[in-house]
Amino acid sequence: VAPKRYDAGYIALSYFVSLVGSLSTLQLLQLRTSGRGLYNWYLLFGSSVTMGGIAIWSMHFVGNRAVVLYDGQAELQLAYNSTFTVLSFFVPVLVLLGAYSLAGSSGDEVRKVRIVIGGSFAGSSICGMHYLGDAGISNFNTKYSIAKVIASVIIAISATNVALTFFFLMRKNFTNSWWKRLILGFVLAGAVSGMHWTASSGTTYVINRDQPTSQNILSRHWVVVIVIVLSVFCCTILVAFAAAAGRERRKQLKRAQKIVLASATFEDGKLMVLSDGTLPMRTITDTFSERSFEESFGKRHHVFHWIYRTSRNWRAVVDLLPGMRRHLRGCATTPHGNQGHFEEYSTLFREMFCVAAKELADATHQPLESVGVLYEDIIIAGSFATKSDPETAYSHHQGRGKVLFLVKKVDKVEAARLGTFGFRFTAPANVYDILSRTMLVSKHSISQAIAHMAAYNPEREALLLPGVYLGCFAMQAEIKGGFDILVHKDATSKIPTRPLGIPTLTSAHFRFLQQYNGKTVIDIAAALQSNVIEAAQTAGLTEEFAIQFKDALKHLRDEVKDTYFNHAVLDPNPQFLPTATPVDARPGSSGTVAQVIVFKILVPIHTPITSPSLSLAPFNFFSTQQRSYPGCPEHEVHARRTHRDFSGRIAPIPIPKKATRRGGHLWKPRGGGHGLDVGETSRSPSMSSEKHLVMSDPFASAGIMVSHSVTVDVVEPKTATEMKDLGPRVAVTKLDESADSLTWCEALFKGVV
């Protein structure tokens, strides 16, 4: 039996090597998002190599270098058979490939049975590599203590299971921050080192005097060199990850001062995020000032209305995108003094929005037409939240950045496809803290916005089910200018309505309504309370409709709550609204239009809205929503006007040969505002819409959009007789490409104001 002792320096080095490999493994597994796709398989293979080849294999041979036999005589130290040494490298890598695939193959779900089985295989790979590596010792025979062998197996499997269980649980909830992964790295390295030294302490070495001379022997010095090379490679990976994480954090802080476009994609309530828990984003503009617009950029602004409508009809700009890119590049390279080549800021902003949306579509591996629709609210970024109360209270300091969202819902098949490209679908609550921290907004604000987006259904926007409704059309002047309209909080494209329980209005119903033409809510309620039967019989109706009308009015008053509604007057002329097909509709079912009988009122400017289910929305944005529902004929008008407006603007801009840039300030709006520094943004390394602008453009200096349009107009009745056979009428009309048609709410607005 050879006398042995241990070198403490190599023991410490072996643990450090195992720690480096373990941390690299956890980092790669952290980035894995699915069991499919080349991206995820690369990460899986990489994590198997870093764990099996560095944390286990390299640790083993560095640890064996700490074993000193015969008081350090050079010719009597451990030597290895190269065949077994190479084999011992690949065996744990292959076993771990299957173990990690099993443990983390269920996407965002954590299945403990899979983790235990995978962890057991991973722990077994540690033991298998150790004894296979020892089998490659060519100049000594080894003998093992059975008790130490069993103890080493228990240590390896149990510690590995603990580390992987905690890792996958924290990964699911996005709570595995770097310091937590560091702790788990120590545990995982402890599993490898604990197993190795427990087994080593029970191993005795007997010199093999009958060893034949062979050239197939690998010097222990060369083994150490190989281990050092692998460890340096692994350290380089960790440093690269740390640098990338730091760079991303700096970008996130800078985004708080920019306008960015984010993708909010949902699958059965789960939110699509990147592997670090953030949303896919692209910067629209790096440098932004509200003074670039004639008014604050928000839901009242005409540019927001344009991008809102465009996001619901992306085909209107698909052909214009190459030209928009070239136009932005031309603006970025035009010298400061050549002011004549720059249009108003709103035009440039619309181009940058479209380019950013296309880049976001490319980043999420889908066509522009499928990237989603613009969410109606804007999140103010840079609102630094400081907790003054651990539960609820926050104090805010407003920043200048804004976050716009493109909302989309996908099915399980599409979610699985996106998972192959490195995206994860998780419960939104798991990433609220991360989104709050990266966007610099309060957790309450971002959680409310995400919850609303998850329930958002653009396919039903501004659409009612077929039937007849009683509604409240309440307008209020806004202090800063313009008007607001009373809408549902959860469906801002719809006014408060109550169904009357009939499929369509007849002439008898029209006669009933004419009795109360111009009367207030409180007067009609009192009249119906006293003689509801007489009111129905006078119009030639049964008592049932009069009672339905009275009940609908009562429920509408309960919903509005405020006393101002008592003074709203009835307009008996029905408003014809677009309809949505009921989910359970049967072929041939009656009712093809939505008719709304409204009570109109102009609410005093200082009167508050107290109803918990209602709120005020900008009327001009509400009108935009009425032109943005799926299948709306106004989409064709918007597409024609967009082509007309942009075809000439995105023509190539002549650039002088000796153009110089001084200070990067290439354009400022009139009046001394800061505006958009196009030259600065074009050189920014961030993911902005100005990046990757093409040098050449297939789009010509002018464009012609040819299309064939047929619109279905619902013609309103002019007399009571026409109410008898009321239904949609088809009229082929030529669309006016210069102006939108008047919406039902705009026609009512003129009557109220």
ABEGO torsion letter per residue (X at the ends): XBBBBBBAAAAAAAAAAAAAAAAAAAAAAAABABABEAAAAAAAAAAAAAAAAAAAAAAAAAAAAABBBGGGBAAABBBBBAAAAAAAAAAAAAAAAAAAAAAAAAEABBBAAAAAAAAAAAAAAAAAAAAAAAAABAABBBBBBAAAAAAAAAAAAAAAAAAAAAAAAAAAAGABBAAAAAAAAAAAAAAAAAAAAAAAAABBBBBBAABBBBAABBBAAAAAAAAAAAAAAAAAAAAAAAAAAAAAAAAAAAAAABBBBBBBBBBGGBBBBBAAGBBBBBBABABBBAAABABBBBAABAAAAAAAAAAABAAAAAAAAAAAAAAAAAAAABBAABAAABBBAAAAAAAAAAAAAAAAAAAAGBBAAAAEBBBABBBBBGBBBBBABAAABBBBBBBABBBBBBBBBBBAAAAAAAAAAGBBBBBAAAAAAAAAAAAGBBAAAAAAAAAAAAABBAAABGBBBBEBBBBBBBBBBBAAEEBBBBBBAABAABBBBBBAGBABBBAAAAAAAAAABGBBAAAAAAAAAABAAAAAAAAGBBAAAAAAAAAAAAAAAAAAGBAAAAABBBBABBBBBBBBBBAABBBGBBEABBBBBBBBBBBBAABBBABAABBBBBAAAAAAAAAABBGBAAAAAAAAAAAAAAAAAABBBBBBABBBBBGGBABBBBGGBAEBBAAAAAABABBBAABGBBABBABBABBBBBBBBBBBBBBBBABAAAAAABBBBBBBBBBBAABBBBBAAAAAAAAAX
